[in-house]
Amino acid sequence: MIGIMTQNTKDRIADLERQKIDLENQLETLGYANNLVRMHQIEEEIYEIEDTIRKLLP
């Protein structure tokens, strides 16, 4: 059976993708500042976003 995504789900995925891009940009900037604790926090946030997107996809 083919899963159908609602517009709300599509919007949520798009928002999560934008958040992920923002976090990846922050991670790149922090990489140069040697802030390892914050880098790890951002990596965890990115993982959570990716996990949520996988769960939202049919």
N, C-alpha and C positions, 0 to 999 in steps of 0.2 A: 504494500500500500504506500502510495506517495504521500509524504507529509507536506502539509501546507502551512507556511509560516504566516502569521498575522502581520499586519503592518506594524503593530506595537512591537513584536519580536524583532522585525527587521530594523526598526528604529533603535531598539535596545542594543542590538549587535553593532550597528553603526556607531552608536555612542561609545560603546566599549572599545571599538577599534580606535576611535579618536583618543580616548583615554590612554590606550596602550601606546600609541604613537607619541603622545606627550610624555609619558613615563620613559620611553626609550630615549627621547631627546634629553630628558633630565639625567638619565643614566650616563649618556655620552658625555655630558658636561661635567658630571661628578667624577667621571673616570679620570679626568685631568686634575681634579682637586684632591685625589687620594682619600676620599671620604668613604671608607669601606663599609661602615655601619649603614649609612644611608643607601649606598649602592645595593647592599643586601636587601634592605627593606623594599626598594624599588623593584628589584628582581622578583621578590615574593609577590608584590602587587601585580606585576606583569603576568606571573604564573596564574594567579587567581583570576585575572581577566580572561586569559586564554582558556582556562578551565570552564569558566562561566559561558564563554562563547561556544565551546564544544557541547555543553549541555543544552544550549538553546537551539543548536542546529538539529534538524530532523535526522 
